[in-house]
């Protein structure tokens, strides 16, 4: 912030006038209707022009964010970068945002937002000595309620946004305190009008008049953003002169910054700020599901990098590998760049996504390589001695985990031995020739591993068990559920919860319907609140195929078709896992359509809980399209044969989807959308013109139903979703002796309801960072332990809090210090 501006505000010299803080900016989309290389060139042109105006107009102030764009300037034009540094030091070049880019604010995980702050603010502090205080996402298409906590714990005091506009989200005031579930607050401003202008004096003056007509109640300050945006440009000479020459009585224009505006608002407000405890939604609901592949790539990349950090940290603490911090940071920065709102939301041109694929290929290749290196180094130090082929299962979750696992192997006559050498029950699936798949239940400690051995000699079985999982061509059953398929459609016509004695589907309705809906909206779905025009659904072709049957897992395969598209689905029942899994491969060739999977649940429900970054939110079941992440939970009252009316819910968990609609108790998850690429209203498709459509071709995704008595918190749905998205990691290793036993836990966090998202080496120094999230809305004392390293700590936490600890491993008396998301100790 310009110190001169702040001093004037604090002295109160502007109180007699209505002061409008003129924010010179150039909203720059690094990628949108152009590729990143063109975006970089526009950034450099815009920044050069801003520097020239700094020289021409000594009081001109320019505002810009996005660390990635500054890094472009640093690498491509060092002289320009030095000039920017000069004007930052002078207080006239104002850095906002503090993140790597202006991302979509619904789809990235909570940890991704933390990394935006960590790597963005690290960069700005290192290069400019600036601690950015203003969060700033003026063009993002909605903002989840988890952000205030992440912003506050990343050192931000303020937040600026524009979308949704007043027609999309009504607020009592456009200046308010935005509060997250843990009670963190940031002072937040919605722009009164757009961030951009045309560069013309007349338009700027009209914009100022409009702002004056909708003053913020209780303060004599306001914001006006000006400058050509999207494809760069920034303020014009004509606009700068118009501001200097502005002469309307009672209105004072100053070249200023968002931080100066917020400081003035705090200093001069005559009323308490209103508190908003909600998402800031909705704008462009089609963005939750369009260009499906990049959303899946993002989820997979987030999970991969977090797992890589966890086991690389374990290898580092074991002193068998150096921690690859710089490489991991570089991969995170690629992931963060591709979370830019026009990229992650699916609204960029097709060629831009060619560049994205290259980035993700590098992330998956290098990330998997580093993970494999860490796992290999740990495996080589582990005692894998014993008969047969050792198979090590690694668990990235921070709790003990029992899960159905499988091993593909060649030969005949097998047995499976657990870490203690005891025989483990398994079933066998023929894969062709001598290849087999052995399926069994694995038990793996928190953030650790267990060694199993597959021997080529079968042990004598005591007595053949009665299968607890059965399957026929049109039905499946285990101790938890009974499922029956419609032999005509392939959809589920009966689904019974045996534990609670109730039907999970509405009478006469089918579940797991692959519904196709009309959608003539643009890429963003501007003006669309819901997709509700069902035009058809996938219908089964042929008969279901039983592909697995046995005491551990049963699996059935269904093939279906709709017009030009085909779909193959596998449904799984388990012996010891009370959930129903669905794996889908769809070859999609429809246009102006939405594909949704639907379940009409037999639950009297008015609201649904949605997983969002860093928390949850409950929304009404009004059929509108809503953003969510790894799970939603439809809960209310169900009618049980055993218990009469009872509290009951059904969670729908997924591995890569973000759009949902719930009408009454009918839950639908958006799978694919196929509008024209980067096609914006008011344009209309022209006859005879060939367009490229999104989401064409093959897609793979998974989802699961997790029914439960009572509320989702007691069932541990967030932990189930974590497991679903982070399967056990299998690694083969030769048999040998080792220093590590056959079962080891590196990090554990208790009680239930706490999920460790980060276990990594600190960005600076030799300490280790551990971050966990409270997911059930219940405070208490966490027991944090690193069992193998004989370290343990207790720390208090609040409901829904994201807690970060820095663990000093070198102290004679080890200690865990609470720190913020920038890895700085909280004083």
Secondary structure, 3 states (H helix, E strand, C coil): CCHHHHHHHHHCCCCCCEEEEEEEECCECCCCCCCHHHHHHHHHHHHHHHHHHHHHCCCCCEEECCHHHHHHHHHHCHHHHHHHHHHHHHCCEEECCCCCCCECECCCCHHHHHHHHHHHHHHHHHHHCCCCCEEEECCCCCECCCHHHHHHCCCCCEEEECCCCCCCCCCCCCEEEEECCCCCEEEEEECCCCCCCCCCHHHHHHHHHHHHCCCCCCCCEEEEEECECEECCECCHHHHHHHHHCCCCCEEEEECCHHHHHHHHHHHCCCCCEEECCCECCCCHHHHCCCHHHHHHHHHHHHHHHHHHHHHHHHHHCCCCCCCHHHHHHHHHHHHHCCEHHHHCCCCCHHHHHHHHHHHHHHHHHHHHHHHHHHHHHHHCECCCCCCEEEEEEECCCCCEEEEEEEEEECCCCEEECCCCCEECEEEEEEECCEEEEEEEEEECCCEEEEEEEECCCCCCCCCCCCCCEECCCEEECCCEEEEECCCCCCEEEEEECCCCEECECCCCCECEEEEEECCCCCCCCCCCCCCCEEEECEECCCCEEEECCCCEEEEEEEEEECCEEEEEEEEEECCCCCEEEEEEEEECCCCEEEEEEEEECCECCEEEEEECCEEEEEECEEEEEECCCEEEEEEEEEECCCEEEEEEEEEEECCCCEEEEECCEEEEEEEECCECCCCCCCCCCCCCCCCECCCEEEEEEEEEEEEECCHHHHCHHHHHHHHHCCCEEEEECCCCCCECCEEECCEEECCCEEEEEEEECCCCCCEEEEEEECCCCCEEEEEEEHHHCEEEEEEECCCCEEEEEEECCCCCCEEEEECCCCCECC
